[in-house]
Amino acid sequence: MENQIVRSSCRRQRVVLFPLPFQGHINPMLQLANILYFNGFSITIIHTNFNSLYTSNYPHFTFRAVLDNDSKDNNLAKLSSKGIGDLLSGIMLLNQCSEESLRQELDQMLIDSKQQQEPIVCLITDALWYFTQSVADSLKLPRMVLRTSSLFCLNVYASIPVLEDQGYFNQANSVFDEENIDLGLKNIISPNNERDFKKPEGTELVFDLEERVPEIPVLKVKDISNMRIKGQTDPTAKLLAKMLKQTKASSGIIWNSFKELEEPEFQKICKDFPVPSFLIGPFHKYFPASLSSLLEPERSFMSWLDHQAPKSVLYISFGSAAQLEKQDFMEVVHGLAISKLPFLWVMRPAIVKGSEWIDLLPNWFLDLVGERGYIVKWAPQQEVLAHQATGAFWTHNGWNSTLESICEGVPMICSPFWGDQPLDARYVSDVLKVGVYLENGWGKEEIASAVRRVMVEEEREEFRERARCLKEKVNVSVMKGGSSYESLQSLVGYISLL
Ligand code: UDX
C-alpha cells in the first residue's frame, strides 16, 4: 500500500484515532491508521500512558498522550497486574471519568487543526471506548467505531437480552460460581453433559450443554456459559450494552473482517445497526502487526524453523493477555510430549498464573524442547504462520490471531479463554470448519488427538483444503474489485465527505 498513495499530495484532512491500550486492539487501530494515511489523510493517534506506544515505526503520525497519563495516577497500570476482570473495571472507570479531559484535548486539537488548515474530519475510536461518542457529539465531530473482533461476536452480544429472556443465563448462574470460573470449563460439565435449570418464574427448563441454541444455531448452550456473563446486570454485560448503544449512535463501523468470511452476519449487522458498516479487512494484509508490537519479537528460531519439513511444526500461542492455570499448563506439556511432533511455543513471561516464565517446565520436557521444539517469549507471528514449515496453529482465537491464521491457510486448534474468543472458536470449528475446538478443556489425550487430527491423520487434508480456499477468498477480497478493496474505497470517500 505504501506504493499506492492516492491522495497524499493533497493531504488536507486529519483523522484522529484512539485505540484501547491492549495489543489485540492496538494492532488493528494502527494498521487502520496506516491504511488511512496511505489513502491521503493526516493521522493523529491519541493514547494512554499505560501500554504507551512505540512511535518510531510511525514518524508520519502525530502522537498525543491524553488519558491516564500521570505516572502517579496510572489507573490501568495499577489494575493490569490483577487480571482481566480488573482490566475490564479499569476500562469502565476510564469510560466514566475521562469525558471532560478528552473533550478539552480534542477541543484544542480542533482549534489547532483549523489554524493549520487541515481540519479534523473524524474521530475513530475502539468500540469499547463508548464514552467518546458523547464527547464527539458535544464537539460536533463525527465519530466512527473500530470493532476489532468478528461481526458474529457483536451479533451474539446484541442478543444477550433475548438469551436472558430464554433463561440461558440462569444456567450460567447455576454453574459459574467464582470457583468454577477459575477451574475452567471441563469442571462444570457433568458426565452426561446435562443439568436441570430453573427459570425464576418457576418454569422448569432443561438445557443440554451440547445442544444448539435455537436463537443462534451456530452456538452450543455451553458457549453461552463460556461467555462468563450472568445476565444483563453483570458488569461485563453492562459494558457491552453501553458499547452497543454508542456503536449504534456512531457515524459508522469499521470492521477488521471481510464480507466472504461472515456474509450472514453482515446481513444481520446491516439490519440491526442503523449506521454504515465497512468491512475492509484483514488489515494485516496491508501492514504487519509487528509494526505495533509492545514486545520485541525474537528471531533466533528462524533458522531452526527453516530446517523443519513442510507443514510439520505446530505453532502455539495464546495471544497477548491470556493466562494458563498450572494444571492446564502441565496438560499442554504432556499433550505435546504424546503428540511427538515439532513445535514452536510462544510463552510470554507470566503466561502461567503464579509463575515467572518457564520455571514450571520439568527437565525431561526441556530435553524434549532441545530435540524437537523451540520456546520463545514473543514471535513475529505473521511470518511464522506464513512459513512453509508451519502445519497448524494452536490458538486462543483472539480475532487478530484467527484472521492471521486464515490468511495464511493454516488450520487451527482452538483453546479460547474469555471474551470473544469462545465465540470465534465456535465459528472457526463449526462454520468455517478450519479448526478443531478443544471444547472440553485441556486433557493431554484430547490435546494429542486434536494435534493428530489437524496435522497427521487423513482428515488434515480436509482442514488444509478448506483453509486454502479461505486464503484464496481473502486474497481476492483485497484486490481491485474485491469486497474489502471496494469497501475501503467507499470508506475513504465517506470519511472525506463527513
Ligand atoms: C485480545 C482479545 O484476547 C481478543 O479476543 C480480541 O479479539 C482482541 O484483543 P489478544 O490476546 O491480544 O486479543 O489476541 P489477538 O487478537 O490474537 O492479538 C494478538 C496479536 O499479537 C496478533 O496480532 C499477533 O500477531 C500478535 N502476536 C502474538 C505477535 O506478534 N507475537 C506473538 O508471539 C503473539
Residues whose N, C-alpha, C, O or C-beta is under 5 A from the ligand:
A	BS01	UDX	Q23 G24 H25 N27 T148 S149 A289 S317 F318 G319 S320 A321 V346 W378 A379 P380 Q381 Q382 N397 G398 W399 N400 S401 T402 W418 G419 D420 Q421
